[in-house]
Amino acid sequence: MHFLLHSAQEAIDPSPYFDTAFYYQAEPLLQSSGFNALVHYLRNVPSGRAHSANPLFSDAYYFDTHPGLDLRSSTPLAHYL
């Protein structure tokens, strides 16, 4: 619960695979509005509007190289892991 409530102010990473500060750099209005970066990522992956979860993994590249990936059931990063 702490992560959901305070991640925008504290830029807390929920795991080593999701870099909250990196995500907020790509979407600066999210942090200033107090919106949780991970929630934004999970809600927007199916539509292709989410940014990559960290600088070492490109969601767009992974999706392009795995055309059968169903974004409604998994994120590119989760599929990879």
NORHULIN-V308913 format. One record per residue. N is the residue number from 0. RES is the residue in three letters. PSI is psi in radians with two decimals (NA if undefined). OMEGA is omega in whole degrees, -180 to 180 (999 if undefined). Layout:
BEGIN
N;RES;PSI;OMEGA  N;RES;PSI;OMEGA
END
This chain:
BEGIN
0;MET;-0.67;180  1;HIS;-0.76;180  2;PHE;-0.81;-179  3;LEU;-0.63;-176  4;LEU;-0.51;-170  5;HIS;0.03;-174  6;SER;-0.57;-180  7;ALA;-0.74;-179  8;GLN;-0.64;-173  9;GLU;-0.11;-177  10;ALA;0.87;-180  11;ILE;2.39;175  12;ASP;2.24;180  13;PRO;-0.34;178  14;SER;2.95;177  15;PRO;-0.25;-177  16;TYR;-0.16;178  17;PHE;2.00;-178  18;ASP;1.73;-176  19;THR;-0.78;-180  20;ALA;-0.71;178  21;PHE;-0.76;-180  22;TYR;-0.73;179  23;TYR;-0.52;176  24;GLN;-0.63;179  25;ALA;-0.47;-178  26;GLU;1.23;-173  27;PRO;-0.48;-180  28;LEU;-0.43;178  29;LEU;-0.86;-177  30;GLN;-0.77;-179  31;SER;-0.44;177  32;SER;-0.13;180  33;GLY;0.23;-178  34;PHE;2.39;-179  35;ASN;2.19;-177  36;ALA;-0.72;-180  37;LEU;-0.70;177  38;VAL;-0.75;178  39;HIS;-0.80;180  40;TYR;-0.89;-177  41;LEU;-0.62;179  42;ARG;-0.51;-172  43;ASN;-0.15;177  44;VAL;-0.82;-178  45;PRO;-0.54;-180  46;SER;-0.09;-179  47;GLY;0.23;-178  48;ARG;0.06;179  49;ALA;2.62;174  50;HIS;2.94;177  51;SER;2.65;-176  52;ALA;-0.36;177  53;ASN;2.89;-176  54;PRO;-0.18;-177  55;LEU;-0.03;-177  56;PHE;2.16;179  57;SER;1.93;177  58;ASP;-0.75;-177  59;ALA;-0.79;179  60;TYR;-0.78;-179  61;TYR;-0.76;179  62;PHE;-0.74;180  63;ASP;-0.57;-178  64;THR;-0.05;176  65;HIS;1.25;-172  66;PRO;-0.34;-180  67;GLY;0.00;-178  68;LEU;2.19;179  69;ASP;1.86;-177  70;LEU;-0.16;177  71;ARG;-0.38;-176  72;SER;-0.19;-178  73;SER;2.73;171  74;THR;2.76;177  75;PRO;-0.74;-179  76;LEU;-0.77;178  77;ALA;-0.68;177  78;HIS;-0.74;179  79;TYR;-0.78;-178  80;LEU;NA;999
END
